[in-house]
Amino acid sequence: MKQRSEQSERSPVRAKRVTGKSWKEIPIGGLIDKAGSAAEYKTGDWRTFRPVRDEKKCVHCLICWMYCPDSSILVKDKKMAGFDYEHCKGCGICASVCPVKCIKMEKE
């Protein structure tokens, strides 16, 4: 029982020694501490499949743009211009909601 109390007493001291901050000053893991920081993280390397668009079939309805959870559909002049592969995680939602099936998921 004595060892446990010694360990718990040392933990905050160790945290301060390693980080220079007390355990109360260290942010909670996974906490977003400032707005608009998601664009800084390039998450496209996570994907196994990537969306590929058949430009001839595309009717530029932008339903894919509305449903994309990562804002990875690029739009220019109110038309679908391509994909932001640096942030696309390859979930396939764009391909599943496309009414003309112009988006296919291809293995990386």
C-alpha distance (Angstrom), angle and dihedral (degrees) to the residues before:
residue distance angle dihedral
M1 . . .
K2 3.75 . .
Q3 3.84 92.3 .
R4 3.81 93.8 56.6
S5 3.78 94.1 53.8
E6 3.81 90.8 47.9
Q7 3.82 91.5 50.8
S8 3.80 94.6 48.5
E9 3.78 90.4 49.1
R10 3.79 91.6 51.2
S11 3.83 97.4 48.4
P12 3.82 97.6 77.9
V13 3.79 90.1 44.3
R14 3.82 90.6 51.3
A15 3.83 91.5 49.0
K16 3.77 90.4 53.4
R17 3.79 92.1 47.4
V18 3.84 92.8 51.0
T19 3.82 100.1 40.7
G20 3.77 103.8 21.6
K21 3.82 88.3 -122.5
S22 3.77 133.0 93.5
W23 3.81 117.4 -112.8
K24 3.81 89.3 -103.1
E25 3.83 91.3 59.3
I26 3.82 96.4 51.0
P27 3.85 111.6 95.7
I28 3.80 120.1 -118.8
G29 3.82 112.5 -96.3
G30 3.80 113.8 -94.9
L31 3.79 92.2 18.2
I32 3.79 115.8 144.8
D33 3.77 102.6 -140.3
K34 3.82 98.7 -176.2
A35 3.78 135.1 31.5
G36 3.79 121.5 -110.1
S37 3.80 96.7 22.8
A38 3.83 97.1 122.3
A39 3.82 92.9 86.7
E40 3.81 88.9 62.3
Y41 3.81 91.7 65.3
K42 3.79 115.0 76.1
T43 3.79 102.7 -150.9
G44 3.81 99.8 166.9
D45 3.80 91.9 100.5
W46 3.81 89.3 71.8
R47 3.76 95.0 69.6
T48 3.81 128.6 102.3
F49 3.81 96.1 -174.1
R50 3.78 127.4 37.2
P51 3.81 129.7 -159.2
V52 3.80 118.0 -112.4
R53 3.81 121.3 -170.9
D54 3.80 127.7 -146.2
E55 3.81 99.7 -140.7
K56 3.82 92.9 -160.7
K57 3.82 92.4 58.9
C58 3.82 97.3 41.7
V59 3.82 114.4 106.8
H60 3.85 93.6 -174.2
C61 3.80 94.1 -122.0
L62 3.85 88.7 147.2
I63 3.79 93.8 -142.5
C64 3.81 86.5 132.1
W65 3.81 88.8 56.2
M66 3.82 91.6 51.6
Y67 3.81 93.6 51.5
C68 3.83 101.7 38.7
P69 3.83 106.6 113.2
D70 3.82 92.2 -159.5
S71 3.82 99.6 46.7
S72 3.81 87.7 -121.4
I73 3.82 96.9 142.3
L74 3.79 109.5 100.6
V75 3.81 116.5 -145.2
K76 3.80 127.1 -167.5
D77 3.80 124.7 176.2
K78 3.83 90.7 -6.8
K79 3.81 91.5 -57.1
M80 3.77 133.1 107.4
A81 3.82 105.4 -99.6
G82 3.80 101.9 177.9
F83 3.79 142.3 -79.1
D84 3.78 133.7 -55.4
Y85 3.80 96.3 -130.8
E86 3.81 92.3 -178.0
H87 3.82 89.5 69.8
C88 3.83 103.9 23.2
K89 3.81 110.6 108.0
G90 3.80 94.8 -167.5
C91 3.80 97.7 -115.2
G92 3.82 92.4 150.7
I93 3.80 96.9 -135.5
C94 3.81 90.3 126.6
A95 3.81 90.9 55.7
S96 3.80 93.2 46.6
V97 3.83 95.4 51.2
C98 3.81 97.3 42.5
P99 3.85 106.2 114.8
V100 3.83 94.0 -154.8
K101 3.83 95.1 39.1
C102 3.81 93.8 -126.4
I103 3.82 92.3 143.6
K104 3.79 118.8 76.7
M105 3.78 127.7 -179.0
E106 3.80 113.0 -126.4
K107 3.78 127.3 -170.6
E108 3.81 113.4 -106.2
